[in-house]
Amino acid sequence: MKKINDTPTSEHQFRLPFSVLEVIISVAVLIIGIFYLIETLPLASMASGSQVGPGGFPLGIAIITVTLTSMLLISSVIKLLKQTDSHHVTFHRFIYVLISTGVIVLIGGNLESLGAFFSTWIMATGIMFCCGERGLRLLILPPCIGATIYVIFVIALGVYFP
Amino acid sequence: MFDNLVMGFHAFADPYVFLGLLVGAFLGYLIGAIPGLGPTLGVSLLIPFTYSVDPLVAVVTLVSLYAAAEYGGAISAILINSPGTAAAVATSWDGYPLTQKGKAGVALNISIISSGIGIFISTILLFFTAVPLSEFALNFGPEAYFSLALMGLSLVSIFASGSLIKGGIAMMIGLGLATIGLDAQTGVPRFAFNPEFFEGLPLVPALLGLFALSEVLFMIEQSRQEPHKSSTMSGIFVVPFNVYYKLKYTLLRSSLIGYIIGIIPGAGASIASFLSYGVAKRVSKTPDEFGKGSLEGISASESANNAAVSGALAPLLALGIPGSPTTAIIIGALMIHGIQPGPLLFTMNPEVPFTIFASLWISVPIMVLIGLLGAKYWAKVADVPRSILAAIVTCICLMGAYSSENSMFPVYITIAFGLLGYIFRKADIPLAPIVLALVLGEMLETNFRRAVVISGGDYWVFFQKPLSLILLSVAIISFLIPFVKWIRSKI
């Protein structure tokens, strides 16, 4: 009955130079930081007299965030160009991580409309499948998990689903 | 003070409070024994179940889970050389060699009872320090609170592993997230693009995503696991008293080290256990035995990491400052129940801190019994398939987020933070500064603005009062230490 397939193999892996991941993240955070800074400017002008307005504190955060992120971006780009960092980040079983993310977003995002029992049943099936679970256990356990979650949250804790 | 303590013990006359302690202890062992999970994930997963229960029951359950997870972490460290929590790594250095020599039972006995002694001694220290500290903190002005919160954040930056810049970015992200919602002083909406953000970013769904849902994606990456070889537990009930008598100084010293390290924000149980282990080895008459099955080593590590639990509760209860992600989550849980940790807690809701003190003492014999009697079963917990754990954690995360407000908004937050947590962990961006900054952000900003308004716009107010100056100096030094280290590494 116990079947765990799809062990991490090279074909399931996705390797990325660590500096590339740092560049991607620093660009994303930098964009958010600049957006945050732009949103802060009208708030900062609301300060009057000796008061620190609602924008004063966020302005400081925005400036530091943009500065630090720019530093990370520059150092990552230098590492990337000089190829001094041979460190890679490995996403094991990448396809399954993507599928499970899709399951979480799709089913989790429709939790209310699907209801507690069905959404947790489908989600548990998807996650267990992505973890490499096959066979009878994949059929039997997810409805049990769904039923347990339903009993605990809906019946015992009184969580309301419209 | 002692009257309130009696009230704390009296709370256990309510069977639900006692049941909460048992449930927390049981689940804590369960979570602690599974490598990869830990008290932070355990506490965040348990919060949704506490929404509708009495605040005292909720707090006792969460605190006992936190403590029990540290006990449980040692079991898999000793039996299969796979520490259930980061704080049990030092325990595995001597615990596993003893298992290989067929003395797993002795190692478990020393570990569990040392953990109990660590909690017991450190709770005495907590009782005698938290209460005076809270009374002292009643005199804090806004400038002192600002400096205190800044010091808390700066200490986290010292202990956060990895890059200095990444730690700083994580902290700024947390502070930025804390500014979302209506401004507490002017009522102006800030970064609230949806009316649901007016009350700020919901803390618990964000924490569920960061710590629990992101862990699911890591479980999917490492789905395959080999079943572990079972070990015999002979000797678990027959460790003679004189063994503990010989360990008396180690237990006392390690409990004290664990408590002090636990108080320091960002340090936590792992550093406490490593430091205590190092000190024990240095002062030991038999340092050569360390790493080969030393009882002193196990005792030092376990008593310290459990004492750190009480230590971490001191700034939380007395000052409202979380010292670790786990205590940050407990603050979130307290806030859900309308309880604000900090100096006023001891006057407004004295039943909460004193019941926590009582629960830590009462939990000692219970944790020891659960640990010793169930050792054989806790060892098997590490073999629970990752696929089942991942499915359960995902379902609890999303249902827990939904049940926090009975709406889909927190579910979206949990999913978004789950993905963010996964990517950040892959990029070695620490999550602890995000959480601590998220919790401390409002305290930092409110007190900064209040102090500046009271001083009539004089920013030197933070340097004029001695207490604020001391705290601010510690904060500045703490921020500078990693920076100086970084510069020295580049030269």
Interface residues (C-beta under 8 A of the other chain):
Chain A: K2 I4 D6 T7 P8 F18 L21 E22 I25 V29 Y36 E39 L43 M46 G49 S50 Q51 V52 G53 P54 G55 G56 F57 P58 I61 A62 I64 T65 L68 T69 M71 L72 S75 V89 F91 H92 R93 Y96 V97 S100 T101 I104 V105 G108 G109 L111 E112 A116 S119 T120 M123 A124 I127 M128 C130 C131 G132 E133 R137 L141 P142 I145 G146 I149 I152 F153 L157 G158 V159 Y160
Chain B: P48 F49 Y51 S52 S163 I165 K166 G168 I169 M172 I173 L175 G176 T179 D183 Q185 T186 V188 R190 F191 L213 V216 L217 M219 I220 E221 Q222 S223 R224 Q225 P385 R386 S387 I388 A390 A391 I392 T394 C395 I396 L398 M399 Y402 S403 N406 S407 M408 V411 Y412 T414 I415 G418 L419 I423 F424 K426 A427 I429 L444 E445 F448 R449 V452 V453 S455 G456 G457 D458
